[in-house]
Amino acid sequence: MSARTWNINNASTTSNFTVNTVVAPPGGAAISGTARHEVRGSGLVNVELLPESGYDLKLGVFNVSDDRTFAWLDLDTRSLPDGIHAARISVFNVTAGQPGAIEAIAMAPRRWTVQNGTAPDFNVRLLSAPLHGETVSGRILLDVRGTGIENVELLPANGYEPKYGKFRVYTTEKAVYLEFDPSILPPGVHEFRISAFNRPAGAADAQEMVIMPVRQWRIQP
């Protein structure tokens, strides 16, 4: 290609969308338990922990501060089978699924070795749930997929009571749903997490995966 001159001007679309710092396990690290990930910048709307390439099978969705300058994810690595995994962090200036998204790769793919001793047939992913800080009303469908699932619960930020909902586990143990009615709680901001278990409720040897770390939802009548 002979010399060409191009005028590239992204200022109008990215001037308020920047990524400044990222905190995540270094490449080659062995990780277990909960691994903290943080992104700081401006105009952060949607931040996701994704596979090395593509957008399917999200490893996690970050919570984002109200001022859009800070996003964090406490990844329960037990939601991944033991072994080597490659992941990247992508930041978007609009909510998931909206048109006109600009993607910034906040963290280029890194390879981590997950070492939890988790049962190899117990793998769980959160497919859909309201984002951190989202206002909710009416019935909400919470969707979980995976294998080896025997119990999934919508719980408070800490502890196991009160249970806000118990998911329906289909016989295939691959599709798990809960239709949550937020009107059971008073209006205002409440904190929730979703935990999955590979044994029935109350079993002493159950392994727990926190597949949705704590999110705040604003319940509106």
C-alpha positions as CSV (number, residue, x, y, z in Angstrom):
1,M,0.0,0.0,0.0
2,S,1.5,3.3,-1.1
3,A,1.6,6.1,1.5
4,R,-1.8,7.4,2.5
5,T,-2.8,10.1,4.9
6,W,-5.7,9.5,7.4
7,N,-7.3,11.9,9.8
8,I,-8.2,10.0,12.9
9,N,-10.4,11.9,15.4
10,N,-11.8,10.0,18.3
11,A,-11.9,12.9,20.8
12,S,-15.6,13.4,20.5
13,T,-16.4,9.8,21.5
14,T,-13.7,9.0,24.0
15,S,-12.8,12.3,25.8
16,N,-14.8,11.2,28.9
17,F,-14.0,7.5,28.6
18,T,-10.6,6.6,29.9
19,V,-8.9,3.8,31.8
20,N,-6.1,4.8,34.2
21,T,-5.2,1.9,36.4
22,V,-5.9,-1.8,36.7
23,V,-5.4,-4.1,39.7
24,A,-5.5,-7.9,38.9
25,P,-3.4,-11.0,39.6
26,P,-0.2,-10.9,37.5
27,G,0.2,-13.2,34.5
28,G,1.3,-16.6,35.4
29,A,0.0,-16.3,39.0
30,A,-1.6,-19.2,40.8
31,I,-4.9,-18.1,42.2
32,S,-7.5,-19.6,44.6
33,G,-10.4,-18.4,46.7
34,T,-11.5,-14.8,46.0
35,A,-9.4,-12.7,43.6
36,R,-9.8,-9.0,43.6
37,H,-9.9,-7.0,40.3
38,E,-10.2,-3.2,40.1
39,V,-10.3,-0.7,37.3
40,R,-10.1,3.1,37.7
41,G,-10.8,5.7,35.0
42,S,-13.6,7.8,33.8
43,G,-16.9,7.2,32.0
44,L,-16.8,3.5,33.0
45,V,-20.3,2.0,32.4
46,N,-19.8,-1.7,31.9
47,V,-16.7,-3.6,32.9
48,E,-16.4,-7.3,32.2
49,L,-13.9,-10.1,32.8
50,L,-13.9,-12.1,29.6
51,P,-12.2,-15.0,27.9
52,E,-9.0,-14.4,26.0
53,S,-11.1,-13.8,22.8
54,G,-14.8,-13.4,22.2
55,Y,-17.6,-12.3,24.5
56,D,-19.3,-15.5,25.4
57,L,-19.0,-17.2,28.8
58,K,-18.3,-14.0,30.8
59,L,-16.1,-14.8,33.8
60,G,-17.5,-11.8,35.8
61,V,-19.2,-8.5,35.6
62,F,-17.7,-5.6,37.7
63,N,-19.6,-3.4,40.1
64,V,-19.3,0.2,38.9
65,S,-19.4,3.3,41.3
66,D,-22.0,5.9,40.8
67,D,-19.5,8.4,39.5
68,R,-18.2,5.9,36.9
69,T,-14.6,6.2,38.0
70,F,-14.1,2.9,39.8
71,A,-15.1,-0.7,39.1
72,W,-14.4,-3.8,41.1
73,L,-15.0,-7.5,41.0
74,D,-14.3,-10.1,43.7
75,L,-14.1,-13.2,41.6
76,D,-14.7,-16.5,43.3
77,T,-12.2,-18.6,41.4
78,R,-14.0,-21.7,42.6
79,S,-16.5,-20.9,39.7
80,L,-13.7,-22.1,37.4
81,P,-12.3,-25.6,37.1
82,D,-8.8,-26.0,38.3
83,G,-6.2,-25.5,35.6
84,I,-4.9,-22.7,33.3
85,H,-7.3,-20.0,32.2
86,A,-6.7,-16.9,30.1
87,A,-8.8,-13.8,30.7
88,R,-8.9,-10.1,29.7
89,I,-10.7,-7.1,31.2
90,S,-12.8,-5.0,28.8
91,V,-14.4,-1.7,29.6
92,F,-17.4,-0.2,27.7
93,N,-19.0,3.2,27.7
94,V,-22.5,1.9,27.5
95,T,-24.5,-0.8,29.3
96,A,-24.3,-4.4,28.0
97,G,-26.2,-4.9,24.7
98,Q,-26.6,-1.2,23.9
99,P,-25.6,0.2,20.5
100,G,-22.7,2.5,20.0
101,A,-20.4,0.8,22.5
102,I,-16.7,1.7,22.6
103,E,-14.5,-1.1,24.0
104,A,-11.2,-0.5,25.8
105,I,-9.0,-3.4,26.7
106,A,-8.1,-2.5,30.2
107,M,-6.1,-5.7,30.8
108,A,-4.6,-7.6,27.9
109,P,-5.1,-11.4,28.2
110,R,-3.3,-12.9,31.2
111,R,-3.0,-16.6,32.0
112,W,-3.7,-17.8,35.6
113,T,-3.5,-21.2,37.2
114,V,-6.6,-21.9,39.3
115,Q,-5.8,-24.1,42.3
116,N,-8.8,-24.7,44.6
117,G,-9.2,-28.5,44.6
118,T,-12.8,-27.8,43.4
119,A,-14.7,-30.8,42.2
120,P,-14.0,-31.0,38.4
121,D,-17.7,-31.5,37.5
122,F,-18.9,-28.5,39.5
123,N,-18.8,-25.4,37.2
124,V,-21.2,-22.5,37.4
125,R,-21.8,-19.2,35.6
126,L,-24.2,-16.4,36.2
127,L,-26.0,-15.7,33.0
128,S,-28.2,-12.8,33.9
129,A,-29.0,-10.6,36.9
130,P,-29.5,-6.8,37.5
131,L,-26.4,-4.8,37.5
132,H,-24.9,-3.2,40.7
133,G,-26.9,-0.1,41.5
134,E,-29.8,-0.9,39.2
135,T,-33.4,0.0,40.1
136,V,-35.6,-3.1,40.1
137,S,-39.4,-3.5,40.2
138,G,-41.7,-6.3,39.2
139,R,-40.5,-9.8,38.8
140,I,-36.9,-10.4,37.8
141,L,-35.6,-13.5,36.1
142,L,-32.2,-14.7,37.5
143,D,-30.5,-17.2,35.3
144,V,-27.6,-19.5,36.2
145,R,-26.0,-22.2,34.1
146,G,-23.4,-24.9,34.8
147,T,-22.9,-28.5,35.8
148,G,-22.9,-30.4,39.2
149,I,-25.4,-27.8,40.6
150,E,-27.7,-29.1,43.4
151,N,-28.7,-25.8,45.1
152,V,-28.5,-22.1,44.3
153,E,-29.7,-19.4,46.6
154,L,-30.3,-15.6,46.5
155,L,-28.8,-14.5,49.9
156,P,-27.9,-11.3,51.8
157,A,-24.4,-9.8,51.5
158,N,-23.2,-11.8,54.6
159,G,-24.5,-15.0,56.1
160,Y,-27.2,-17.4,54.9
161,E,-30.4,-15.9,56.4
162,P,-32.8,-14.7,55.3
163,K,-32.9,-16.5,52.0
164,Y,-34.5,-14.2,49.5
165,G,-35.1,-17.1,47.0
166,K,-34.1,-20.6,46.1
167,F,-33.5,-21.3,42.4
168,R,-35.2,-24.1,40.6
169,V,-32.6,-26.7,39.5
170,Y,-33.7,-28.7,36.4
171,T,-32.9,-32.3,36.2
172,T,-30.1,-31.7,33.7
173,E,-28.4,-29.5,36.4
174,K,-27.4,-27.2,33.5
175,A,-30.2,-24.6,33.7
176,V,-31.2,-22.9,37.0
177,Y,-33.7,-20.1,37.3
178,L,-35.3,-17.9,39.9
179,E,-38.1,-15.5,39.3
180,F,-37.5,-13.1,42.1
181,D,-40.2,-10.7,43.3
182,P,-38.5,-7.7,44.9
183,S,-41.8,-6.5,46.4
184,I,-41.2,-8.9,49.3
185,L,-38.7,-6.3,50.6
186,P,-39.4,-2.7,51.6
187,P,-38.4,0.0,49.0
188,G,-34.8,1.2,49.1
189,V,-31.3,-0.1,48.6
190,H,-30.6,-3.8,49.5
191,E,-27.5,-6.0,49.1
192,F,-27.6,-9.5,47.6
193,R,-25.3,-12.2,46.5
194,I,-25.9,-15.5,44.7
195,S,-24.3,-18.7,45.9
196,A,-24.3,-22.1,44.2
197,F,-23.6,-25.4,45.9
198,N,-22.8,-28.9,44.7
199,R,-24.8,-30.6,47.5
200,P,-28.4,-30.1,48.7
201,A,-29.2,-27.4,51.2
202,G,-27.8,-28.3,54.7
203,A,-25.2,-30.8,53.5
204,A,-22.1,-30.5,55.6
205,D,-19.7,-31.3,52.7
206,A,-21.2,-28.8,50.2
207,Q,-18.8,-26.6,48.2
208,E,-20.0,-23.0,47.8
209,M,-19.3,-20.8,44.8
210,V,-20.3,-17.1,45.1
211,I,-21.2,-16.7,41.5
212,M,-22.6,-13.2,42.0
213,P,-20.5,-11.2,44.6
214,V,-22.4,-8.5,46.5
215,R,-24.5,-6.2,44.4
216,Q,-26.8,-3.4,45.5
217,W,-30.2,-3.2,43.9
218,R,-32.6,-0.3,44.5
219,I,-36.1,-1.7,45.0
220,Q,-38.9,0.5,43.7
221,P,-42.6,-0.2,44.3
